[in-house]
Amino acid sequence: MILDQWNKDAFKGYAKPLEKLEKAFKKAGRPISFYAFVAPLGIKMVRVIGNRGSQKVFCIEWASPAQAAKIVAAGVRA
């Protein structure tokens, strides 16, 4: 998972579950990368980048860390 130094505090509780989810997808043969960032209005977002350049963006601002992982996982599967 890509998380720059400026956003580490915002994703303190979210980093581990999202990293585990990314590793699980890679282990299952889905080569994807997560890029966690904070949008201009202070909203936590996760961009999922696929191997063919496909991208999806998910808002996880009001979700708990476990819910955030579920939101991203459901979106990747779709």
PDB file of N, CA, C and O in Angstrom:
ATOM      1  N   MET A   1       0.845  -1.166   0.000  1.00  0.00           N
ATOM      2  CA  MET A   1       0.000   0.000   0.000  1.00  0.00           C
ATOM      3  C   MET A   1       0.893   1.233   0.000  1.00  0.00           C
ATOM      4  O   MET A   1       1.884   1.303   0.728  1.00  0.00           O
ATOM      5  N   ILE A   2       0.530   2.181  -0.814  1.00  0.00           N
ATOM      6  CA  ILE A   2       1.282   3.425  -0.891  1.00  0.00           C
ATOM      7  C   ILE A   2       0.625   4.432   0.049  1.00  0.00           C
ATOM      8  O   ILE A   2      -0.562   4.737  -0.076  1.00  0.00           O
ATOM      9  N   LEU A   3       1.408   4.937   0.981  1.00  0.00           N
ATOM     10  CA  LEU A   3       0.929   5.923   1.950  1.00  0.00           C
ATOM     11  C   LEU A   3       2.073   6.871   2.232  1.00  0.00           C
ATOM     12  O   LEU A   3       3.080   6.483   2.824  1.00  0.00           O
ATOM     13  N   ASP A   4       1.919   8.119   1.809  1.00  0.00           N
ATOM     14  CA  ASP A   4       3.019   9.059   1.995  1.00  0.00           C
ATOM     15  C   ASP A   4       3.086   9.563   3.435  1.00  0.00           C
ATOM     16  O   ASP A   4       2.141   9.401   4.207  1.00  0.00           O
ATOM     17  N   GLN A   5       4.196  10.165   3.779  1.00  0.00           N
ATOM     18  CA  GLN A   5       4.447  10.583   5.156  1.00  0.00           C
ATOM     19  C   GLN A   5       3.465  11.630   5.658  1.00  0.00           C
ATOM     20  O   GLN A   5       3.252  11.726   6.866  1.00  0.00           O
ATOM     21  N   TRP A   6       2.861  12.414   4.781  1.00  0.00           N
ATOM     22  CA  TRP A   6       1.945  13.470   5.202  1.00  0.00           C
ATOM     23  C   TRP A   6       0.586  12.918   5.612  1.00  0.00           C
ATOM     24  O   TRP A   6      -0.163  13.583   6.327  1.00  0.00           O
ATOM     25  N   ASN A   7       0.264  11.716   5.168  1.00  0.00           N
ATOM     26  CA  ASN A   7      -1.044  11.142   5.472  1.00  0.00           C
ATOM     27  C   ASN A   7      -0.997   9.998   6.479  1.00  0.00           C
ATOM     28  O   ASN A   7      -2.026   9.380   6.751  1.00  0.00           O
ATOM     29  N   LYS A   8       0.163   9.709   7.029  1.00  0.00           N
ATOM     30  CA  LYS A   8       0.287   8.590   7.968  1.00  0.00           C
ATOM     31  C   LYS A   8      -0.622   8.734   9.179  1.00  0.00           C
ATOM     32  O   LYS A   8      -1.238   7.759   9.609  1.00  0.00           O
ATOM     33  N   ASP A   9      -0.712   9.931   9.732  1.00  0.00           N
ATOM     34  CA  ASP A   9      -1.550  10.132  10.914  1.00  0.00           C
ATOM     35  C   ASP A   9      -3.025   9.911  10.601  1.00  0.00           C
ATOM     36  O   ASP A   9      -3.749   9.347  11.421  1.00  0.00           O
ATOM     37  N   ALA A  10      -3.476  10.343   9.441  1.00  0.00           N
ATOM     38  CA  ALA A  10      -4.886  10.201   9.069  1.00  0.00           C
ATOM     39  C   ALA A  10      -5.279   8.729   8.912  1.00  0.00           C
ATOM     40  O   ALA A  10      -6.426   8.363   9.170  1.00  0.00           O
ATOM     41  N   PHE A  11      -4.333   7.889   8.492  1.00  0.00           N
ATOM     42  CA  PHE A  11      -4.619   6.482   8.238  1.00  0.00           C
ATOM     43  C   PHE A  11      -4.027   5.561   9.306  1.00  0.00           C
ATOM     44  O   PHE A  11      -3.761   4.387   9.046  1.00  0.00           O
ATOM     45  N   LYS A  12      -3.825   6.097  10.496  1.00  0.00           N
ATOM     46  CA  LYS A  12      -3.183   5.332  11.572  1.00  0.00           C
ATOM     47  C   LYS A  12      -3.850   3.976  11.810  1.00  0.00           C
ATOM     48  O   LYS A  12      -3.156   2.959  11.815  1.00  0.00           O
ATOM     49  N   GLY A  13      -5.135   3.925  12.003  1.00  0.00           N
ATOM     50  CA  GLY A  13      -5.820   2.659  12.260  1.00  0.00           C
ATOM     51  C   GLY A  13      -6.199   1.897  11.009  1.00  0.00           C
ATOM     52  O   GLY A  13      -6.574   0.727  11.086  1.00  0.00           O
ATOM     53  N   TYR A  14      -6.108   2.536   9.868  1.00  0.00           N
ATOM     54  CA  TYR A  14      -6.567   1.945   8.621  1.00  0.00           C
ATOM     55  C   TYR A  14      -5.456   1.235   7.850  1.00  0.00           C
ATOM     56  O   TYR A  14      -5.747   0.361   7.033  1.00  0.00           O
ATOM     57  N   ALA A  15      -4.217   1.579   8.083  1.00  0.00           N
ATOM     58  CA  ALA A  15      -3.111   1.074   7.276  1.00  0.00           C
ATOM     59  C   ALA A  15      -2.986  -0.451   7.332  1.00  0.00           C
ATOM     60  O   ALA A  15      -2.891  -1.096   6.288  1.00  0.00           O
ATOM     61  N   LYS A  16      -2.986  -1.028   8.519  1.00  0.00           N
ATOM     62  CA  LYS A  16      -2.793  -2.481   8.648  1.00  0.00           C
ATOM     63  C   LYS A  16      -3.898  -3.286   7.958  1.00  0.00           C
ATOM     64  O   LYS A  16      -3.586  -4.191   7.183  1.00  0.00           O
ATOM     65  N   PRO A  17      -5.192  -2.986   8.213  1.00  0.00           N
ATOM     66  CA  PRO A  17      -6.239  -3.768   7.525  1.00  0.00           C
ATOM     67  C   PRO A  17      -6.171  -3.634   6.003  1.00  0.00           C
ATOM     68  O   PRO A  17      -6.397  -4.606   5.283  1.00  0.00           O
ATOM     69  N   LEU A  18      -5.862  -2.437   5.516  1.00  0.00           N
ATOM     70  CA  LEU A  18      -5.792  -2.248   4.072  1.00  0.00           C
ATOM     71  C   LEU A  18      -4.571  -2.946   3.474  1.00  0.00           C
ATOM     72  O   LEU A  18      -4.643  -3.478   2.367  1.00  0.00           O
ATOM     73  N   GLU A  19      -3.456  -2.947   4.196  1.00  0.00           N
ATOM     74  CA  GLU A  19      -2.267  -3.660   3.719  1.00  0.00           C
ATOM     75  C   GLU A  19      -2.524  -5.163   3.666  1.00  0.00           C
ATOM     76  O   GLU A  19      -2.114  -5.829   2.714  1.00  0.00           O
ATOM     77  N   LYS A  20      -3.197  -5.700   4.677  1.00  0.00           N
ATOM     78  CA  LYS A  20      -3.524  -7.126   4.691  1.00  0.00           C
ATOM     79  C   LYS A  20      -4.457  -7.475   3.534  1.00  0.00           C
ATOM     80  O   LYS A  20      -4.309  -8.521   2.902  1.00  0.00           O
ATOM     81  N   LEU A  21      -5.416  -6.597   3.262  1.00  0.00           N
ATOM     82  CA  LEU A  21      -6.344  -6.829   2.160  1.00  0.00           C
ATOM     83  C   LEU A  21      -5.613  -6.819   0.820  1.00  0.00           C
ATOM     84  O   LEU A  21      -5.859  -7.671  -0.033  1.00  0.00           O
ATOM     85  N   GLU A  22      -4.725  -5.862   0.641  1.00  0.00           N
ATOM     86  CA  GLU A  22      -3.949  -5.782  -0.598  1.00  0.00           C
ATOM     87  C   GLU A  22      -3.107  -7.048  -0.791  1.00  0.00           C
ATOM     88  O   GLU A  22      -3.051  -7.594  -1.893  1.00  0.00           O
ATOM     89  N   LYS A  23      -2.457  -7.512   0.273  1.00  0.00           N
ATOM     90  CA  LYS A  23      -1.653  -8.733   0.197  1.00  0.00           C
ATOM     91  C   LYS A  23      -2.516  -9.949  -0.133  1.00  0.00           C
ATOM     92  O   LYS A  23      -2.089 -10.828  -0.881  1.00  0.00           O
ATOM     93  N   ALA A  24      -3.730 -10.002   0.424  1.00  0.00           N
ATOM     94  CA  ALA A  24      -4.629 -11.119   0.153  1.00  0.00           C
ATOM     95  C   ALA A  24      -5.037 -11.144  -1.320  1.00  0.00           C
ATOM     96  O   ALA A  24      -5.099 -12.213  -1.926  1.00  0.00           O
ATOM     97  N   PHE A  25      -5.314  -9.985  -1.893  1.00  0.00           N
ATOM     98  CA  PHE A  25      -5.661  -9.936  -3.313  1.00  0.00           C
ATOM     99  C   PHE A  25      -4.477 -10.352  -4.176  1.00  0.00           C
ATOM    100  O   PHE A  25      -4.648 -11.080  -5.154  1.00  0.00           O
ATOM    101  N   LYS A  26      -3.290  -9.901  -3.827  1.00  0.00           N
ATOM    102  CA  LYS A  26      -2.098 -10.270  -4.600  1.00  0.00           C
ATOM    103  C   LYS A  26      -1.842 -11.773  -4.510  1.00  0.00           C
ATOM    104  O   LYS A  26      -1.477 -12.409  -5.498  1.00  0.00           O
ATOM    105  N   LYS A  27      -2.037 -12.328  -3.324  1.00  0.00           N
ATOM    106  CA  LYS A  27      -1.837 -13.767  -3.132  1.00  0.00           C
ATOM    107  C   LYS A  27      -2.854 -14.568  -3.945  1.00  0.00           C
ATOM    108  O   LYS A  27      -2.561 -15.675  -4.398  1.00  0.00           O
ATOM    109  N   ALA A  28      -4.039 -14.008  -4.125  1.00  0.00           N
ATOM    110  CA  ALA A  28      -5.092 -14.675  -4.894  1.00  0.00           C
ATOM    111  C   ALA A  28      -4.942 -14.462  -6.401  1.00  0.00           C
ATOM    112  O   ALA A  28      -5.770 -14.933  -7.181  1.00  0.00           O
ATOM    113  N   GLY A  29      -3.890 -13.756  -6.808  1.00  0.00           N
ATOM    114  CA  GLY A  29      -3.643 -13.577  -8.226  1.00  0.00           C
ATOM    115  C   GLY A  29      -4.193 -12.287  -8.820  1.00  0.00           C
ATOM    116  O   GLY A  29      -4.221 -12.133 -10.041  1.00  0.00           O
ATOM    117  N   ARG A  30      -4.628 -11.368  -7.981  1.00  0.00           N
ATOM    118  CA  ARG A  30      -5.117 -10.063  -8.465  1.00  0.00           C
ATOM    119  C   ARG A  30      -4.040  -9.020  -8.182  1.00  0.00           C
ATOM    120  O   ARG A  30      -3.989  -8.497  -7.069  1.00  0.00           O
ATOM    121  N   PRO A  31      -3.184  -8.700  -9.141  1.00  0.00           N
ATOM    122  CA  PRO A  31      -2.095  -7.736  -8.909  1.00  0.00           C
ATOM    123  C   PRO A  31      -2.613  -6.301  -8.860  1.00  0.00           C
ATOM    124  O   PRO A  31      -2.710  -5.629  -9.887  1.00  0.00           O
ATOM    125  N   ILE A  32      -2.939  -5.848  -7.674  1.00  0.00           N
ATOM    126  CA  ILE A  32      -3.444  -4.490  -7.493  1.00  0.00           C
ATOM    127  C   ILE A  32      -2.586  -3.759  -6.467  1.00  0.00           C
ATOM    128  O   ILE A  32      -1.838  -4.372  -5.705  1.00  0.00           O
ATOM    129  N   SER A  33      -2.711  -2.447  -6.466  1.00  0.00           N
ATOM    130  CA  SER A  33      -2.031  -1.608  -5.481  1.00  0.00           C
ATOM    131  C   SER A  33      -3.028  -0.629  -4.895  1.00  0.00           C
ATOM    132  O   SER A  33      -3.900  -0.119  -5.599  1.00  0.00           O
ATOM    133  N   PHE A  34      -2.897  -0.370  -3.612  1.00  0.00           N
ATOM    134  CA  PHE A  34      -3.734   0.623  -2.945  1.00  0.00           C
ATOM    135  C   PHE A  34      -2.910   1.882  -2.735  1.00  0.00           C
ATOM    136  O   PHE A  34      -1.740   1.816  -2.359  1.00  0.00           O
ATOM    137  N   TYR A  35      -3.525   3.014  -2.977  1.00  0.00           N
ATOM    138  CA  TYR A  35      -2.909   4.310  -2.717  1.00  0.00           C
ATOM    139  C   TYR A  35      -3.845   5.071  -1.805  1.00  0.00           C
ATOM    140  O   TYR A  35      -4.913   5.502  -2.238  1.00  0.00           O
ATOM    141  N   ALA A  36      -3.466   5.245  -0.549  1.00  0.00           N
ATOM    142  CA  ALA A  36      -4.290   5.952   0.432  1.00  0.00           C
ATOM    143  C   ALA A  36      -3.896   7.420   0.444  1.00  0.00           C
ATOM    144  O   ALA A  36      -2.712   7.756   0.489  1.00  0.00           O
ATOM    145  N   PHE A  37      -4.902   8.297   0.403  1.00  0.00           N
ATOM    146  CA  PHE A  37      -4.624   9.726   0.401  1.00  0.00           C
ATOM    147  C   PHE A  37      -5.774  10.473   1.060  1.00  0.00           C
ATOM    148  O   PHE A  37      -6.860   9.932   1.271  1.00  0.00           O
ATOM    149  N   VAL A  38      -5.501  11.721   1.374  1.00  0.00           N
ATOM    150  CA  VAL A  38      -6.519  12.588   1.951  1.00  0.00           C
ATOM    151  C   VAL A  38      -6.902  13.608   0.887  1.00  0.00           C
ATOM    152  O   VAL A  38      -6.050  14.343   0.386  1.00  0.00           O
ATOM    153  N   ALA A  39      -8.178  13.649   0.546  1.00  0.00           N
ATOM    154  CA  ALA A  39      -8.688  14.576  -0.467  1.00  0.00           C
ATOM    155  C   ALA A  39      -8.615  16.012   0.067  1.00  0.00           C
ATOM    156  O   ALA A  39      -8.455  16.213   1.270  1.00  0.00           O
ATOM    157  N   PRO A  40      -8.730  17.003  -0.814  1.00  0.00           N
ATOM    158  CA  PRO A  40      -8.592  18.404  -0.396  1.00  0.00           C
ATOM    159  C   PRO A  40      -9.484  18.835   0.769  1.00  0.00           C
ATOM    160  O   PRO A  40      -9.090  19.713   1.536  1.00  0.00           O
ATOM    161  N   LEU A  41     -10.647  18.257   0.924  1.00  0.00           N
ATOM    162  CA  LEU A  41     -11.529  18.644   2.030  1.00  0.00           C
ATOM    163  C   LEU A  41     -11.275  17.824   3.294  1.00  0.00           C
ATOM    164  O   LEU A  41     -12.067  17.880   4.235  1.00  0.00           O
ATOM    165  N   GLY A  42     -10.182  17.064   3.327  1.00  0.00           N
ATOM    166  CA  GLY A  42      -9.827  16.279   4.504  1.00  0.00           C
ATOM    167  C   GLY A  42     -10.506  14.928   4.575  1.00  0.00           C
ATOM    168  O   GLY A  42     -10.619  14.347   5.655  1.00  0.00           O
ATOM    169  N   ILE A  43     -10.952  14.425   3.457  1.00  0.00           N
ATOM    170  CA  ILE A  43     -11.671  13.157   3.411  1.00  0.00           C
ATOM    171  C   ILE A  43     -10.707  12.032   3.052  1.00  0.00           C
ATOM    172  O   ILE A  43      -9.944  12.140   2.092  1.00  0.00           O
ATOM    173  N   LYS A  44     -10.746  10.948   3.831  1.00  0.00           N
ATOM    174  CA  LYS A  44      -9.878   9.798   3.578  1.00  0.00           C
ATOM    175  C   LYS A  44     -10.384   9.022   2.364  1.00  0.00           C
ATOM    176  O   LYS A  44     -11.565   8.685   2.271  1.00  0.00           O
ATOM    177  N   MET A  45      -9.467   8.746   1.437  1.00  0.00           N
ATOM    178  CA  MET A  45      -9.813   8.055   0.205  1.00  0.00           C
ATOM    179  C   MET A  45      -8.788   6.950  -0.058  1.00  0.00           C
ATOM    180  O   MET A  45      -7.650   7.024   0.403  1.00  0.00           O
ATOM    181  N   VAL A  46      -9.204   5.934  -0.798  1.00  0.00           N
ATOM    182  CA  VAL A  46      -8.308   4.869  -1.235  1.00  0.00           C
ATOM    183  C   VAL A  46      -8.500   4.680  -2.730  1.00  0.00           C
ATOM    184  O   VAL A  46      -9.616   4.455  -3.197  1.00  0.00           O
ATOM    185  N   ARG A  47      -7.405   4.772  -3.479  1.00  0.00           N
ATOM    186  CA  ARG A  47      -7.429   4.513  -4.913  1.00  0.00           C
ATOM    187  C   ARG A  47      -6.866   3.115  -5.122  1.00  0.00           C
ATOM    188  O   ARG A  47      -5.793   2.781  -4.620  1.00  0.00           O
ATOM    189  N   VAL A  48      -7.606   2.305  -5.870  1.00  0.00           N
ATOM    190  CA  VAL A  48      -7.180   0.949  -6.196  1.00  0.00           C
ATOM    191  C   VAL A  48      -6.743   0.957  -7.652  1.00  0.00           C
ATOM    192  O   VAL A  48      -7.525   1.279  -8.547  1.00  0.00           O
ATOM    193  N   ILE A  49      -5.490   0.601  -7.877  1.00  0.00           N
ATOM    194  CA  ILE A  49      -4.927   0.619  -9.219  1.00  0.00           C
ATOM    195  C   ILE A  49      -4.696  -0.820  -9.653  1.00  0.00           C
ATOM    196  O   ILE A  49      -3.970  -1.571  -9.002  1.00  0.00           O
ATOM    197  N   GLY A  50      -5.325  -1.193 -10.766  1.00  0.00           N
ATOM    198  CA  GLY A  50      -5.191  -2.549 -11.287  1.00  0.00           C
ATOM    199  C   GLY A  50      -4.011  -2.679 -12.220  1.00  0.00           C
ATOM    200  O   GLY A  50      -3.334  -1.698 -12.528  1.00  0.00           O
ATOM    201  N   ASN A  51      -3.769  -3.893 -12.667  1.00  0.00           N
ATOM    202  CA  ASN A  51      -2.600  -4.167 -13.503  1.00  0.00           C
ATOM    203  C   ASN A  51      -2.735  -3.630 -14.919  1.00  0.00           C
ATOM    204  O   ASN A  51      -1.723  -3.477 -15.603  1.00  0.00           O
ATOM    205  N   ARG A  52      -3.919  -3.343 -15.379  1.00  0.00           N
ATOM    206  CA  ARG A  52      -4.114  -2.807 -16.727  1.00  0.00           C
ATOM    207  C   ARG A  52      -4.400  -1.316 -16.711  1.00  0.00           C
ATOM    208  O   ARG A  52      -4.941  -0.772 -17.674  1.00  0.00           O
ATOM    209  N   GLY A  53      -4.047  -0.671 -15.646  1.00  0.00           N
ATOM    210  CA  GLY A  53      -4.264   0.767 -15.536  1.00  0.00           C
ATOM    211  C   GLY A  53      -5.646   1.154 -15.060  1.00  0.00           C
ATOM    212  O   GLY A  53      -5.957   2.342 -14.973  1.00  0.00           O
ATOM    213  N   SER A  54      -6.478   0.183 -14.752  1.00  0.00           N
ATOM    214  CA  SER A  54      -7.811   0.501 -14.253  1.00  0.00           C
ATOM    215  C   SER A  54      -7.707   1.064 -12.838  1.00  0.00           C
ATOM    216  O   SER A  54      -6.840   0.672 -12.057  1.00  0.00           O
ATOM    217  N   GLN A  55      -8.600   1.979 -12.534  1.00  0.00           N
ATOM    218  CA  GLN A  55      -8.591   2.613 -11.217  1.00  0.00           C
ATOM    219  C   GLN A  55     -10.002   2.748 -10.677  1.00  0.00           C
ATOM    220  O   GLN A  55     -10.952   2.984 -11.425  1.00  0.00           O
ATOM    221  N   LYS A  56     -10.122   2.597  -9.383  1.00  0.00           N
ATOM    222  CA  LYS A  56     -11.357   2.866  -8.657  1.00  0.00           C
ATOM    223  C   LYS A  56     -10.975   3.653  -7.414  1.00  0.00           C
ATOM    224  O   LYS A  56      -9.910   3.441  -6.836  1.00  0.00           O
ATOM    225  N   VAL A  57     -11.851   4.561  -7.010  1.00  0.00           N
ATOM    226  CA  VAL A  57     -11.581   5.382  -5.832  1.00  0.00           C
ATOM    227  C   VAL A  57     -12.727   5.190  -4.847  1.00  0.00           C
ATOM    228  O   VAL A  57     -13.901   5.230  -5.217  1.00  0.00           O
ATOM    229  N   PHE A  58     -12.356   4.980  -3.570  1.00  0.00           N
ATOM    230  CA  PHE A  58     -13.356   4.742  -2.527  1.00  0.00           C
ATOM    231  C   PHE A  58     -13.175   5.734  -1.391  1.00  0.00           C
ATOM    232  O   PHE A  58     -12.051   6.011  -0.971  1.00  0.00           O
ATOM    233  N   CYS A  59     -14.278   6.263  -0.900  1.00  0.00           N
ATOM    234  CA  CYS A  59     -14.269   7.151   0.264  1.00  0.00           C
ATOM    235  C   CYS A  59     -14.460   6.286   1.507  1.00  0.00           C
ATOM    236  O   CYS A  59     -15.407   5.504   1.587  1.00  0.00           O
ATOM    237  N   ILE A  60     -13.558   6.433   2.472  1.00  0.00           N
ATOM    238  CA  ILE A  60     -13.649   5.637   3.697  1.00  0.00           C
ATOM    239  C   ILE A  60     -13.699   6.539   4.933  1.00  0.00           C
ATOM    240  O   ILE A  60     -13.420   6.095   6.046  1.00  0.00           O
ATOM    241  N   GLU A  61     -14.053   7.791   4.730  1.00  0.00           N
ATOM    242  CA  GLU A  61     -13.993   8.792   5.802  1.00  0.00           C
ATOM    243  C   GLU A  61     -14.791   8.390   7.041  1.00  0.00           C
ATOM    244  O   GLU A  61     -14.277   8.489   8.155  1.00  0.00           O
ATOM    245  N   TRP A  62     -16.006   7.951   6.877  1.00  0.00           N
ATOM    246  CA  TRP A  62     -16.865   7.699   8.034  1.00  0.00           C
ATOM    247  C   TRP A  62     -16.932   6.231   8.405  1.00  0.00           C
ATOM    248  O   TRP A  62     -17.783   5.833   9.201  1.00  0.00           O
ATOM    249  N   ALA A  63     -16.060   5.432   7.851  1.00  0.00           N
ATOM    250  CA  ALA A  63     -16.046   3.999   8.121  1.00  0.00           C
ATOM    251  C   ALA A  63     -14.984   3.657   9.164  1.00  0.00           C
ATOM    252  O   ALA A  63     -13.953   4.322   9.268  1.00  0.00           O
ATOM    253  N   SER A  64     -15.258   2.616   9.923  1.00  0.00           N
ATOM    254  CA  SER A  64     -14.235   2.100  10.833  1.00  0.00           C
ATOM    255  C   SER A  64     -13.177   1.397   9.985  1.00  0.00           C
ATOM    256  O   SER A  64     -13.424   1.142   8.806  1.00  0.00           O
ATOM    257  N   PRO A  65     -12.015   1.077  10.539  1.00  0.00           N
ATOM    258  CA  PRO A  65     -11.002   0.366   9.753  1.00  0.00           C
ATOM    259  C   PRO A  65     -11.512  -0.952   9.142  1.00  0.00           C
ATOM    260  O   PRO A  65     -11.198  -1.268   7.994  1.00  0.00           O
ATOM    261  N   ALA A  66     -12.286  -1.702   9.902  1.00  0.00           N
ATOM    262  CA  ALA A  66     -12.822  -2.963   9.374  1.00  0.00           C
ATOM    263  C   ALA A  66     -13.835  -2.699   8.260  1.00  0.00           C
ATOM    264  O   ALA A  66     -13.835  -3.390   7.241  1.00  0.00           O
ATOM    265  N   GLN A  67     -14.687  -1.707   8.452  1.00  0.00           N
ATOM    266  CA  GLN A  67     -15.660  -1.357   7.421  1.00  0.00           C
ATOM    267  C   GLN A  67     -14.962  -0.840   6.166  1.00  0.00           C
ATOM    268  O   GLN A  67     -15.394  -1.131   5.051  1.00  0.00           O
ATOM    269  N   ALA A  68     -13.896  -0.081   6.341  1.00  0.00           N
ATOM    270  CA  ALA A  68     -13.149   0.450   5.204  1.00  0.00           C
ATOM    271  C   ALA A  68     -12.590  -0.690   4.361  1.00  0.00           C
ATOM    272  O   ALA A  68     -12.657  -0.643   3.132  1.00  0.00           O
ATOM    273  N   ALA A  69     -12.041  -1.708   5.008  1.00  0.00           N
ATOM    274  CA  ALA A  69     -11.516  -2.864   4.280  1.00  0.00           C
ATOM    275  C   ALA A  69     -12.635  -3.581   3.528  1.00  0.00           C
ATOM    276  O   ALA A  69     -12.430  -4.032   2.401  1.00  0.00           O
ATOM    277  N   LYS A  70     -13.812  -3.689   4.137  1.00  0.00           N
ATOM    278  CA  LYS A  70     -14.950  -4.328   3.481  1.00  0.00           C
ATOM    279  C   LYS A  70     -15.423  -3.524   2.269  1.00  0.00           C
ATOM    280  O   LYS A  70     -15.766  -4.100   1.237  1.00  0.00           O
ATOM    281  N   ILE A  71     -15.442  -2.207   2.393  1.00  0.00           N
ATOM    282  CA  ILE A  71     -15.868  -1.340   1.286  1.00  0.00           C
ATOM    283  C   ILE A  71     -14.921  -1.508   0.103  1.00  0.00           C
ATOM    284  O   ILE A  71     -15.360  -1.676  -1.035  1.00  0.00           O
ATOM    285  N   VAL A  72     -13.641  -1.462   0.375  1.00  0.00           N
ATOM    286  CA  VAL A  72     -12.644  -1.590  -0.696  1.00  0.00           C
ATOM    287  C   VAL A  72     -12.700  -2.988  -1.305  1.00  0.00           C
ATOM    288  O   VAL A  72     -12.645  -3.131  -2.527  1.00  0.00           O
ATOM    289  N   ALA A  73     -12.809  -4.018  -0.470  1.00  0.00           N
ATOM    290  CA  ALA A  73     -12.860  -5.399  -0.975  1.00  0.00           C
ATOM    291  C   ALA A  73     -14.068  -5.605  -1.865  1.00  0.00           C
ATOM    292  O   ALA A  73     -13.956  -6.232  -2.919  1.00  0.00           O
ATOM    293  N   ALA A  74     -15.212  -5.094  -1.468  1.00  0.00           N
ATOM    294  CA  ALA A  74     -16.422  -5.244  -2.273  1.00  0.00           C
ATOM    295  C   ALA A  74     -16.279  -4.517  -3.609  1.00  0.00           C
ATOM    296  O   ALA A  74     -16.750  -5.009  -4.634  1.00  0.00           O
ATOM    297  N   GLY A  75     -15.652  -3.388  -3.605  1.00  0.00           N
ATOM    298  CA  GLY A  75     -15.457  -2.630  -4.839  1.00  0.00           C
ATOM    299  C   GLY A  75     -14.458  -3.279  -5.777  1.00  0.00           C
ATOM    300  O   GLY A  75     -14.606  -3.187  -6.995  1.00  0.00           O
ATOM    301  N   VAL A  76     -13.453  -3.929  -5.234  1.00  0.00           N
ATOM    302  CA  VAL A  76     -12.453  -4.599  -6.067  1.00  0.00           C
ATOM    303  C   VAL A  76     -13.068  -5.818  -6.730  1.00  0.00           C
ATOM    304  O   VAL A  76     -12.784  -6.102  -7.894  1.00  0.00           O
ATOM    305  N   ARG A  77     -13.896  -6.528  -6.012  1.00  0.00           N
ATOM    306  CA  ARG A  77     -14.532  -7.723  -6.567  1.00  0.00           C
ATOM    307  C   ARG A  77     -15.517  -7.406  -7.680  1.00  0.00           C
ATOM    308  O   ARG A  77     -15.710  -8.209  -8.593  1.00  0.00           O
ATOM    309  N   ALA A  78     -16.141  -6.236  -7.604  1.00  0.00           N
ATOM    310  CA  ALA A  78     -17.181  -5.869  -8.583  1.00  0.00           C
ATOM    311  C   ALA A  78     -16.620  -5.587  -9.942  1.00  0.00           C
ATOM    312  O   ALA A  78     -17.369  -5.267 -10.865  1.00  0.00           O
TER     313      ALA A  78
END
